[in-house]
């Protein structure tokens, strides 16, 4: 099982990016997933999560600007980021709760860099 985070890049303040966390391998489903970010010089922080029942949660700093969603067919979780500011610049990574038949596993994906120019 592998997680691949993608979609990062350079964007101007006020712009948008969509990150994707794709799970590959023989899995039954992605139960839920979280996005985290680590800004320069700071600890990793929670950004957003989606549960097996599609309940979503967001950090206060991104509420109303970021949207987490999922594609169960493609085993992919997305993070739509709008109205980006320089404070959103960070390495974004995903963590997924994966069902493999009767077993559940947690996996981390590598990060994807988001850079926001002012």
Secondary structure, DSSP 8 states (H G I E B T S, - for coil): -EEEEE--EEEETT--EEEEEEEESS-SEEEEEEEEEE-TTS--EEEEEE-TT--EEE-TTTTTTEEEEEETTTTEEEEEE-S--GGG-EEEEEEEEEEETTEEEEEE---EEEEEE-
